[in-house]
Amino acid sequence: MSRRLAYLLVPVLAVLAGCTATAEPERGDPPPARAARPSPFADCAPLTAAPASAPATSPGTPGDPLPELTLNCFTGGAPVALRDLKGPAVINVWASWCPPCRKELPAFQRLSERAGGRFQVIGVNSRDSQGGAQSIGEDFGVRFPMLVDQGDAFEHGLGRNAFPLTVIVGADGRIRHTDSTGALDDARLAELVRTHLGVTVTA
């Protein structure tokens, strides 16, 4: 009787052993794919629409237009032609490997929160990796729209080669000022916006 019972149990144990074995990953198998992390940055679609309460004009002598260049948005979607950007705007050119860029990014995020629909804050992530930019955006809570310049086409179009770089664009879409003096803080950004866009923000 016990021998017959043993014969009956063998197939059952084999099936159970097979299920357990197949549940374990084989050595050398690739790890399961992770879901892509959502981008911390905002969508770029609104960049070609004028800010809700933007001033009709900006102080200062009309400057050069933005470079005739089209950049991808970090979140995907349609590429953005810089000539189609609606001012007033403050553009921050940065990279994750640049210490002064990392230092000033929180101030640009606060500036975007204080803009109140009077101007746009736009990032241009330049000469960087997607992973590096994503991590810095997450770590610093950066949420304004982010364009991607995989090389240095934007800086080249401006005739500049500096990190970080800030570009102030008037309501007419023309450049009012460029700043490459290093990491900017809240007070300096407020001064630039007041001087070149005629907009007062609380630092």
C-alpha positions as CSV (number, residue, x, y, z in Angstrom):
1,M,0.0,0.0,0.0
2,S,2.7,2.4,0.9
3,R,4.6,1.6,-2.3
4,R,1.5,2.4,-4.4
5,L,1.0,5.7,-2.5
6,A,4.6,6.6,-3.2
7,Y,4.1,6.0,-7.0
8,L,1.0,8.2,-6.9
9,L,2.8,11.0,-5.1
10,V,5.8,11.1,-7.5
11,P,4.0,12.9,-10.4
12,V,2.4,15.4,-8.0
13,L,5.8,16.2,-6.4
14,A,7.3,16.6,-9.9
15,V,4.7,19.1,-11.0
16,L,5.1,21.1,-7.8
17,A,8.9,21.1,-8.2
18,G,8.5,22.2,-11.8
19,C,6.2,25.2,-10.8
20,T,8.7,26.2,-8.2
21,A,11.6,26.0,-10.6
22,T,9.9,28.1,-13.3
23,A,9.0,30.8,-10.8
24,E,12.6,31.4,-10.1
25,P,14.5,33.6,-12.7
26,E,17.2,31.8,-14.6
27,R,20.8,33.0,-13.9
28,G,21.8,35.4,-16.6
29,D,18.2,36.5,-17.4
30,P,17.9,40.3,-17.7
31,P,16.0,42.0,-14.8
32,P,12.4,42.9,-15.5
33,A,12.0,46.2,-17.2
34,R,11.2,49.2,-15.0
35,A,8.4,51.6,-15.9
36,A,9.8,54.9,-17.2
37,R,9.7,57.6,-14.5
38,P,7.4,60.5,-15.2
39,S,9.1,63.7,-16.2
40,P,9.2,66.4,-13.4
41,F,9.1,69.1,-16.1
42,A,5.9,70.8,-17.5
43,D,4.7,70.3,-21.1
44,C,6.1,72.7,-23.7
45,A,2.8,73.3,-25.6
46,P,2.0,76.5,-23.8
47,L,5.3,78.1,-24.7
48,T,4.0,79.4,-28.0
49,A,1.0,81.1,-26.4
50,A,1.5,84.5,-24.8
51,P,1.5,84.6,-21.0
52,A,-2.0,85.4,-19.7
53,S,-1.3,88.9,-18.3
54,A,1.9,89.7,-20.2
55,P,2.7,93.4,-20.7
56,A,2.2,94.6,-24.3
57,T,5.7,96.0,-24.5
58,S,9.0,95.5,-22.6
59,P,11.4,98.3,-21.6
60,G,14.7,98.7,-23.4
61,T,16.0,98.9,-26.9
62,P,14.8,96.1,-29.2
63,G,17.4,93.4,-29.5
64,D,18.1,90.4,-31.7
65,P,15.5,87.7,-32.2
66,L,16.1,84.3,-30.7
67,P,18.1,81.9,-32.9
68,E,16.3,80.3,-35.8
69,L,16.4,76.9,-34.1
70,T,13.9,74.1,-33.2
71,L,14.4,72.1,-30.0
72,N,12.7,69.1,-28.6
73,C,10.7,69.2,-25.4
74,F,11.9,67.0,-22.5
75,T,8.4,65.6,-22.1
76,G,8.0,64.8,-25.8
77,G,5.4,66.1,-28.2
78,A,6.0,68.5,-31.0
79,P,9.4,70.3,-31.3
80,V,9.3,74.0,-30.4
81,A,10.7,76.6,-32.8
82,L,12.4,79.3,-30.7
83,R,11.1,82.0,-33.0
84,D,7.6,80.9,-32.0
85,L,8.2,81.4,-28.3
86,K,6.0,84.1,-26.8
87,G,7.5,86.6,-24.5
88,P,8.1,87.9,-22.1
89,A,10.2,85.0,-21.0
90,V,13.2,84.2,-18.8
91,I,15.3,81.3,-20.4
92,N,17.7,79.4,-18.2
93,V,20.4,77.3,-20.0
94,W,21.8,74.6,-17.7
95,A,23.3,71.2,-17.4
96,S,23.2,68.7,-14.5
97,W,27.1,68.5,-14.4
98,C,27.4,72.2,-13.9
99,P,27.6,73.2,-10.1
100,P,26.5,76.8,-10.6
101,C,23.5,75.6,-12.7
102,R,22.4,73.3,-9.9
103,K,22.9,76.1,-7.3
104,E,20.5,78.5,-9.2
105,L,17.8,76.1,-10.4
106,P,15.7,76.4,-7.2
107,A,15.7,80.2,-7.7
108,F,14.4,79.8,-11.2
109,Q,11.7,77.5,-9.9
110,R,10.6,80.1,-7.4
111,L,10.7,82.8,-10.1
112,S,8.3,80.7,-12.2
113,E,5.9,80.4,-9.2
114,R,6.0,84.2,-8.7
115,A,5.5,85.0,-12.4
116,G,1.7,85.2,-12.0
117,G,1.1,84.8,-15.8
118,R,3.2,87.9,-16.6
119,F,6.1,86.1,-18.1
120,Q,7.3,82.5,-18.7
121,V,10.3,80.7,-17.2
122,I,11.7,78.2,-19.7
123,G,14.7,75.8,-19.3
124,V,17.1,74.7,-22.0
125,N,19.0,71.6,-20.9
126,S,22.2,71.6,-22.9
127,R,25.0,69.1,-23.5
128,D,23.5,66.8,-20.9
129,S,22.1,63.2,-20.4
130,Q,18.4,62.6,-20.1
131,G,19.0,60.7,-16.8
132,G,21.1,63.5,-15.3
133,A,18.5,66.2,-16.2
134,Q,15.7,64.0,-14.9
135,S,17.4,63.4,-11.6
136,I,18.2,67.0,-11.0
137,G,14.7,68.0,-11.9
138,E,13.3,65.6,-9.4
139,D,15.8,66.4,-6.7
140,F,15.2,70.2,-7.0
141,G,11.5,70.1,-7.7
142,V,11.9,71.9,-11.1
143,R,8.6,72.0,-12.9
144,F,8.8,74.7,-15.5
145,P,8.9,73.6,-19.2
146,M,12.2,72.2,-20.4
147,L,13.6,72.2,-23.9
148,V,16.5,69.9,-24.9
149,D,19.7,71.0,-26.8
150,Q,21.8,67.9,-27.1
151,G,24.7,69.9,-28.4
152,D,25.3,73.7,-28.0
153,A,23.3,75.0,-30.9
154,F,21.4,77.5,-28.7
155,E,24.5,78.9,-27.2
156,H,26.2,79.0,-30.6
157,G,23.2,80.8,-32.1
158,L,23.6,83.5,-29.3
159,G,27.3,83.7,-29.8
160,R,27.9,82.6,-26.2
161,N,29.7,79.7,-24.6
162,A,28.9,79.8,-20.9
163,F,27.2,77.8,-18.2
164,P,24.8,78.8,-16.7
165,L,23.3,81.3,-19.1
166,T,20.2,83.4,-18.6
167,V,18.4,85.0,-21.5
168,I,15.7,87.7,-21.0
169,V,13.2,87.9,-23.9
170,G,10.8,90.8,-24.3
171,A,7.1,90.7,-25.2
172,D,8.1,91.2,-28.8
173,G,10.1,88.0,-28.8
174,R,13.5,89.9,-29.0
175,I,16.4,89.4,-26.6
176,R,16.6,92.1,-24.0
177,H,19.6,90.8,-21.9
178,T,21.9,87.9,-21.5
179,D,23.6,87.1,-18.3
180,S,26.6,84.7,-17.8
181,T,27.9,86.0,-14.5
182,G,27.4,82.7,-12.6
183,A,24.7,81.4,-10.3
184,L,21.8,83.9,-9.9
185,D,19.8,84.2,-6.7
186,D,16.3,85.4,-6.1
187,A,17.3,89.0,-5.6
188,R,19.3,89.2,-8.8
189,L,16.6,87.5,-10.9
190,A,14.0,89.9,-9.5
191,E,16.3,92.8,-10.5
192,L,16.8,91.4,-14.0
193,V,13.0,90.9,-14.5
194,R,12.2,94.4,-13.2
195,T,14.9,96.1,-15.3
196,H,14.4,94.3,-18.6
197,L,10.8,93.3,-18.5
198,G,9.2,96.0,-16.4
199,V,7.7,93.4,-14.1
200,T,8.1,93.4,-10.3
201,V,8.3,90.2,-8.4
202,T,9.0,89.7,-4.7
203,A,12.4,88.2,-4.1
